Every structure is written in structure tokens, then in C-alpha cells.
Amino acid sequence: MAKVALLIGVSDYASGLSALPAAAKDVAALQRVLQDPALGEFDQVKTLLNPEPQTMQYEIETLFTACSKDDLALLYFSGHGLKDESGNLYFATPITRKNDRGDLVRATAVAARFI
């Protein structure tokens, strides 16, 4: 059984969303715990800081498709979450924007249902 993790932190955002400097610190702290042989003892811990939406989706898909049924996979996200006009949750990325009406431009974020 492999133990793998993908830790995503988004701290820098375009206009309209406040910066979250602690997101990068959250990722670093969790990485230390998961890689510690006395605590997490994970085989692989990959980190992504301030990724573009396509990169984020690619790495999430890669994490889960590379695992077998007996593996332990952990996906962690530290950053803003936003809902669209229908109430669907999205993970914000550095390029996440809202249009002139204040609605989320969905192509600039990652849908939670993607996971």
C-alpha cells in the first residue's frame, strides 16, 4: 500500500480576492508532518503553490489515477472556495475572476465536483 499526497496552496489572487499568505505555510507544515517517518510516513508528497487551473486539474487527476485500490491518497487544499450562481463549489486559483455582474468565471477556477 502506497501513501501519496497532493498538497495545494493558493495564497496569491487576482483582484477581488484577498491574499492568503498562510496557505503556503499550511502546505509546508502539512508536508513536514506527512513526510516525518514517526508521524505520516508518506511515500510521496507533492506540493503545488499558486497553480493555474489546468495544472491543478492535471495534478489532481494524476494523483487519483496513479493509485491502486489499496493505496491511501490525500488531497489537501488551502485557499479560497467560491460558489457559482447555482451554488456549486469551486476552488479559487490565482487567476480566478468574477464577471461584470459579479458571477464567478468558472473557467478560472476548479470545480469541486471534478474531484
Secondary structure, DSSP 8 states (H G I E B T S, - for coil): --EEEEEEE-----TTS---THHHHHHHHHHHHHH-TTTT--SEEEEEES--HHHHHHHHHHHHHT--TT-EEEEEEES-EEE-TT--EEEE-TT--B-TTS-B-GGGEEEGGG-
